[in-house]
Amino acid sequence: MKLGVFYGPSGDLHGVDALIDDLRKVADAGFPSYWIPQMPWGVDALTALAVAGASVPGIELGTAVVPTYPRHPLILAQQAATVNDVLDGRLALGIGLSHKVVIEKQFGLSFDKPIRHLREYLAVLNPALDHEAVKYKGETLSAANPPLLPGVPRPAVLVAALGPQMLKLTGQAADGTITWMTGTATLAEHTRPTIDDAAEAAGRERPRIVAGVPVACTDDVEGTRAMAAKTFAGYGRLPSYRAMLDREGLAGPEDFCIIGNEDEVAEQLHALGAAGADDVICSEFAANDDDKARTRACITAML
């Protein structure tokens, strides 16, 4: 299991300068990867990673995740290939459907038949990233384009897949998955076997599982848990995440968060790895600056 930093889910991403400063600290500490989401209130993830990563070499940089519906797969492929060129092949392209309420209310797009949408999306995105000419016509997407940026390394494509249909499609047509609100029992009994079986049947390599989790190292467990209940409340109302919490038998997102002292945090992070996560990416949150620094130090000590 590798540990990475997941910057943004607890409310950051308001500017590139702060991101660059944190990325430098993470890279200097020896973390192998750094991930940011595409949030409605924050920076554009791919653009920000290109700018930040251009001055911070060596570390893998990932999106977790870019919603598919608002961007045609050719446009996303072109942007991702450009960013990966800037980053010398260090990009991990995390993509996802987002959520019905976001796609329909924020963007005014249809969320009809999301599995079909993703299947057709990957049918265009994958060959485009492989520098192949694309000519495709599906039920919801069509594309025609010459090869993109020959010679630029292909970024790994990771899909935010939680339910069984999404995991099967991801195993068949992507390099791995990125999870959120997904605990150890679910990873071991549902995520890992479902995606592995699909990949094996399709003749693909074992998929990578990147598991995101909020982490706080503190002595004030109850106070931090109460803060987590407010900070991450929205995730518990989204159907896909709610299904993962229910699978784990958790009342809310605060019960999924890893909160405790150094030994307790380390034990729970290792448990995610033992359950099947290849990477555990930590979204640090804390009630005060001391606990924030303690959380980073705790995770760094595990490298």
N, C-alpha and C positions, 0 to 999 in steps of 0.2 A: 504493500500500500504506500502510495505517495501522498504527501500533504501539500495542498496549495491554499492560496488565499482567494476568497470570493468577496470582492469589494463592491458594495452597492445595495444589496437587498435590504439592509437595515436603514436605508434612507440617504446614503451618500450620492455621489455621481453628479454633484452640482457644478463641477468645473474640472477642466483638464489639468490645471496646475497642481491641484491637490492629489489627483490621480497619479501624476508623474512622480510627485514626492513620495507617495506611498509605494509605488512600484519600485522605485530605487531602493527603498528600505527593505522591501521584500526580497528583491534580487540579491542585495548585499548580505542578507541573512542566510541565503542559500536555498530558498524555496524553489522548487522546480517549475511551478506554474502559478499564473495569476489570471483571474477570470472576472469579467464584469457583465452585468445583464444589460438588456435594452429596456430601459424604464421610461414611462410616459413623461416623467419630469426631469430626466437626466440627459447626459451627453449621448450622442450617437456612438454606440459601442465600437463599431469597426473603425470609424474615423479616430476616435479617442485612442484606441490601441495602436493605430498606425503612428500617431503623433508621439505617444508615450514610449512605445517600443523602439522607435527610431533612435532614441538616446539612451536606452537601457538594453544592452545586448544580453544574449544567452538564455533568458528565461522564456518558457512557453507562455503564450498569451491566448486566452480563449474568450469567446462570447458565450454567455449562458443566460438567456439565449436571444437570438434575433428572430422576431416573429416572421413567419413566411407570407401570410396573406397580403400585407401591404407592399411587398417587393416581388416583382416578377423574378423567377429563378435565374434568368439570364443577367438581370441587373445585379442580383446578389452575387452570382458567380463572378461577374466582372469586378465588383467591388472587393470581394474576398480575395481574388487572385492578385489584385493590385496591392492590397494590404499585405498579403503574404510575400509579395515581392519586396516591399519595404522592410518587412520583418525577417527576411532571409529564411523563409520557410518555417517560422515559429508559430504560425496561427493554427489554432484549433477552432473550426467553425461550428459553433453550437447553434442549432436552429430549433424552432418549435412552433406549434400551432397558435400559441397564446391561449386565450379563453374566449368563449362565445360573447360574454359581456364586453370584453375589450374590442374584439373585432367588429362586432355589430354596433356598439354604442359609440366607441371612439372613432372608428374608421368608416362606419356606414357600409361595411362589406358583409356579404353572406357567409355564415359559418356552416353552411349546409354540407353534409357528408365530408367531414374533416379527414377521414382515412383516405378517401379517394383523392382529395386535394393533395395530401402529403405524398401519395404514391406518384401522382402526376408531377408534382414538384420535383421529387428526387429523380424522376425520369429525364428531366431537363437539366437539373443542377449537376448531377454526377458526370454526365459526358462533357458538359461545359467545363467543369473543373479538371477533367482529364484531357483537355485540349483537343477534343473531338468536335467536328462540325455537328451542329444540332439541327435536326428537322423532326419536329414532333407535333402531333395534333391529338389532344385528348378531349375529354368531355368538358373540362374547365380551363385547360391551359393549352396554348399552342406556342411554338417557338421555332425560329429558323435563324441560324447564326453561324458564321465561320468560326474556326478555332480561336480560342481566347489565349492571349499571352503565352505562346509556346515557350517552353523552357522554365517557366515559373513553377516551383514545387506545388503539388496539390495539397491543400489543407485537409486534414481529417475532418469528416462530417459527422457530427454527433447530434442526435435528435433527442429532444426532451420527450421521452416516452415513458408513460406510467402504466396505462392499462394494457391488457393482453394484446389487443389488435395493434396498438402502436408499437409495442415491443416486438411483435412478430415482424411487422413491416421494417422496423429499424434493423433487426437482425438480418433481414434479407437484402437490404439496400443501403445501409449506412455503416459507419465504422464503430459506432457505439452510442451510448445514451448518457444524458445528464439528468439526474434525479433531484427532487426537492420535496421535502415533507415525506420522505420515504425512509422508514426505519429498518432495523436489522432483520427482523423476521420477514418483512416484505422483500427486502433485497435477496435474502437467502432462499426463500420459498417461492417467490413469484418472479422478481426481476431477472436474477441471474439465470435460472433454468429456462425461462421463456425466451429470452433473447439469444442465449447460447444454442438452444435447440433449433431456432429459426435460422441462425447463421450457419450451423452445421449442415442443415438440410439444403441450404443454398450454396454450399461449397465455399463459404467465406471464413475468414479467420475469426478467432474468438473475439467478440466485441469488447470494447473498453467501457467500463462503467465509472462515471464520474459522479460522485454523490455529494451534493451540497447540503450543508447543515449549519445552523446558527450556533455559535459557541461563545460562552462567557465564563471566564475563570474568576471566581469570586467567593467570598465567605458569606455574602448576603444572598443566599439561594432564593429565599421566598420573595424578597424585594425585586430581585432580578427576574424571577419568573413572572411576577406581576407586570413588570415592564415589558417583558417579551409578549405577554398576552395582548398588550396594546399595540406594540410595534408590529407584530406579525398577524394580527387579527384577520386582516383581509384574506390571507392565504387559506384560512379555515372555511371561508365562505365560497371559495371557488371549487366547483364540483370535482375536478380532477385531483386536486390536493386533498379535498375532503375524503375522497375514496381511499387515498393512501393512508390518511390518519385513521380511518375506520378499519382498514386492514390490520393496522398495528394496534388497534384498541385504544387509541389516544383521544382524549376529549377535545384538545385544541392544539394549535401550533406550539404553544408554550411547553406542552408535554413532549414535543419532539426535540426541542432545543437541548443542547448539551450545556448544563449549568452545574458548576461545582468547583472543587479545589483542583490542584494540578493532577493529583492521582486519579480523581474521578473523571476529569476531562480526558486524560490519556486513555483510560480504560474504555470509555465509550467511543472514542475515535478509533481505537484499535478494533473494537467490536464491529464497526462498519466495514473495515477492511476484511475481517474474518468472514463477514456475511457475503462478500463478493465484490465490494468496491475496489477498483484498481487505484482510483484517486479519491481522496476525501478533501473537498474544498471548503474551507472554514469561513463563514460569514461572521466576523467578530462583532459583538455588540456588548455594551456595558453601560451601567448607570452613571459611571464617573470616569475621569481620566486615569485614575490609579488602576481600576479594574480593566480598562481598555489596554493599558500597557502590560498588565499582568497576563491578560489573555494572549496577546502577541508573544510575550516571553514564554508562556506555557507551550504554545504550539511550536515555536522555534526550537525549544529544547527537545522536541520529539523528532527533529530532522535527522 
